[in-house]
Amino acid sequence: MDFGDILKELKANLFELIGDRVSDFTKEGKKDMEAFLEASKTKLKTWTKLLADGHLTLDDFEWLVKSQKDLLIMQALYQTGTSKIKLGHLKNAVIRTIVDTIKAVVPGI
């Protein structure tokens, strides 16, 4: 399992999500996603390995990813005038996308 490939898949899926949800602010959304993934990369790698090795359940993994939600600041989108409510929904969608992507790429889950 190459986490670099998984990270590329996560970026692609998150950039698509941002493009779909905040079409006018794709550049800003990508900056926010890059910052979040960079801040969370080490933990996501560790948790993904633990999940793949059977040391975490998918529910445990999802709970851990949700614990990173506060790191998902989305400052660039907020500065463009995107509402806090819309950003809250977007954060939830980002967490769901991460979990779904990992679930799809990690064998045996």
Protein Blocks (a to p, Z undefined) as FASTA:
>chain_A
ZZklmmmmmmmmmmmmmmmmmmmlmmmmmmmmmmmmmmmmmmmmmmmmmmmnopacfklm
mmmmmmmmmmmnolmmmmnopafklmmmmmmmmmmmmmmmmmmmmghZZ
